[in-house]
Amino acid sequence: MLRSKRPQILIGIALGALWGGVVTGLPQWLGLPYIPAPIALPGAFLAPGLVLALIIGRLAQRRFFDDAIIDGEPFAPGSPAEIDQRVLTNTVEQLVLALAIWPFAAVTLGGAVAIALGLSFALMRVLFWAGYHLSPPLRGLGFAGTFYPTVIAGIWAAAVWV
């Protein structure tokens, strides 16, 4: 009998949402100084950019050492390379969302929040990547821990702005 993975994934998602509130609020609760957005944003996107480069590099390495896919052929369904491609696609989607929201959050809530979002993003993307290969609950935490901080920061910034 197959056991549903949904309860474990739901726990990961709930922890990721909680993480989102902590990541967004912690710089403010600690009373960190206001860092102007133009100074903070380049640093905020550095760690996510490095994780993105790592994923792209891993896919390139997989292609280089596998004769079946070296010429750009599609990855076999469920293969480690195909999983890495899914992680890459989702990471790019998450970065586009971050690009749409983090600048506003940095201006409204301060650059320390954007830097915290960037560091959190990198950590949670690595968990998402590892979870895709190892554990659905870890994947759920990694996804939610990337998604919810961005959404919570956007809602929080909009509330402060209004």
C-alpha positions as CSV (number, residue, x, y, z in Angstrom):
1,M,0.0,0.0,0.0
2,L,1.4,3.4,-1.0
3,R,1.6,6.0,1.8
4,S,0.7,9.6,0.9
5,K,3.6,12.0,0.9
6,R,1.2,15.0,1.2
7,P,1.2,15.2,5.1
8,Q,5.0,15.3,5.1
9,I,5.1,17.9,2.3
10,L,2.4,19.9,4.1
11,I,4.6,20.1,7.2
12,G,7.5,21.3,5.0
13,I,5.3,24.0,3.5
14,A,4.0,25.1,6.9
15,L,7.6,25.4,8.1
16,G,8.5,27.3,5.0
17,A,5.7,29.8,5.6
18,L,6.8,30.3,9.2
19,W,10.4,30.8,7.9
20,G,9.0,33.5,5.6
21,G,7.7,35.5,8.5
22,V,10.9,35.1,10.4
23,V,13.1,36.0,7.5
24,T,11.1,39.1,6.7
25,G,10.6,40.3,10.3
26,L,14.0,39.5,11.9
27,P,15.9,42.4,10.4
28,Q,13.3,44.7,11.7
29,W,12.9,43.0,15.1
30,L,16.6,43.2,15.6
31,G,16.5,46.9,14.9
32,L,19.0,46.7,12.1
33,P,19.7,50.0,10.5
34,Y,18.0,51.1,7.3
35,I,20.2,50.2,4.3
36,P,19.2,52.1,1.1
37,A,17.9,49.8,-1.6
38,P,20.5,50.7,-4.2
39,I,23.2,49.6,-1.8
40,A,21.4,46.4,-0.6
41,L,19.9,45.0,-3.7
42,P,23.1,44.0,-5.5
43,G,24.2,42.0,-2.4
44,A,20.7,40.6,-2.0
45,F,20.8,39.0,-5.4
46,L,24.4,37.7,-5.2
47,A,23.7,34.5,-3.3
48,P,20.7,33.6,-5.4
49,G,22.7,34.2,-8.5
50,L,25.5,32.0,-7.3
51,V,23.0,29.2,-6.6
52,L,21.6,29.6,-10.1
53,A,25.1,29.4,-11.5
54,L,25.7,26.2,-9.5
55,I,22.6,24.6,-10.9
56,I,23.4,25.6,-14.5
57,G,27.0,24.3,-14.0
58,R,25.7,21.0,-12.7
59,L,23.5,20.5,-15.7
60,A,26.3,21.4,-18.0
61,Q,28.5,18.9,-16.3
62,R,25.9,16.2,-16.5
63,R,25.6,16.8,-20.3
64,F,29.3,16.9,-20.8
65,F,29.9,13.5,-19.2
66,D,26.8,11.7,-20.6
67,D,27.0,10.7,-24.3
68,A,23.2,10.3,-24.4
69,I,22.6,13.9,-23.7
70,I,25.8,15.7,-24.7
71,D,24.3,17.1,-28.0
72,G,21.3,18.6,-26.2
73,E,18.9,15.7,-26.4
74,P,16.0,15.7,-23.9
75,F,16.7,14.3,-20.4
76,A,15.2,10.9,-19.6
77,P,12.1,11.4,-17.4
78,G,12.9,11.0,-13.8
79,S,16.7,11.1,-14.4
80,P,18.9,13.2,-12.1
81,A,19.5,15.5,-15.0
82,E,15.8,16.0,-15.6
83,I,15.3,16.6,-11.9
84,D,18.0,19.3,-12.0
85,Q,16.3,20.8,-15.0
86,R,13.1,21.1,-13.0
87,V,15.0,22.7,-10.2
88,L,16.6,25.1,-12.6
89,T,13.2,26.0,-14.1
90,N,11.6,26.6,-10.7
91,T,14.6,28.6,-9.5
92,V,14.3,30.9,-12.5
93,E,10.6,31.3,-11.8
94,Q,11.3,32.2,-8.1
95,L,14.0,34.7,-9.1
96,V,11.6,36.4,-11.5
97,L,9.2,36.7,-8.6
98,A,12.0,38.0,-6.4
99,L,13.0,40.6,-9.0
100,A,9.4,41.8,-9.1
101,I,9.0,42.2,-5.3
102,W,12.3,42.6,-3.5
103,P,13.1,46.1,-4.8
104,F,9.8,47.4,-3.5
105,A,10.4,45.6,-0.2
106,A,14.0,47.0,0.0
107,V,12.7,50.5,-0.5
108,T,9.8,50.1,2.0
109,L,11.2,47.8,4.7
110,G,14.9,48.5,4.2
111,G,17.7,46.8,2.5
112,A,18.5,44.5,5.4
113,V,15.3,42.7,4.6
114,A,16.3,42.3,1.0
115,I,19.7,40.9,2.1
116,A,18.0,38.5,4.5
117,L,15.7,37.4,1.6
118,G,18.7,36.8,-0.6
119,L,20.6,34.7,1.9
120,S,17.4,32.8,2.8
121,F,16.7,32.2,-0.9
122,A,20.1,30.6,-1.5
123,L,19.7,28.3,1.5
124,M,16.2,27.3,0.7
125,R,17.0,26.6,-3.0
126,V,19.8,24.3,-2.0
127,L,17.3,22.5,0.3
128,F,14.8,22.4,-2.6
129,W,17.4,20.9,-4.9
130,A,18.5,18.3,-2.4
131,G,14.9,17.5,-1.5
132,Y,14.1,16.9,-5.1
133,H,16.7,14.2,-5.2
134,L,16.3,12.9,-1.6
135,S,13.1,13.8,0.2
136,P,9.7,15.2,-0.8
137,P,9.3,17.0,2.6
138,L,12.6,18.7,2.2
139,R,11.6,19.7,-1.3
140,G,8.4,21.2,0.2
141,L,10.3,23.1,2.8
142,G,12.8,24.4,0.2
143,F,10.0,25.6,-2.1
144,A,7.9,27.2,0.6
145,G,11.0,28.7,2.2
146,T,11.8,30.4,-1.1
147,F,8.3,31.4,-2.1
148,Y,6.7,32.6,1.2
149,P,9.4,35.0,2.3
150,T,9.1,36.8,-1.0
151,V,5.3,36.9,-0.8
152,I,5.3,37.9,2.8
153,A,7.8,40.7,2.2
154,G,5.7,41.9,-0.6
155,I,2.5,42.0,1.4
156,W,4.3,43.5,4.4
157,A,5.9,46.2,2.3
158,A,2.5,47.0,0.6
159,A,0.9,47.3,4.0
160,V,3.6,49.6,5.3
161,W,3.5,51.7,2.1
162,V,-0.3,52.2,2.2
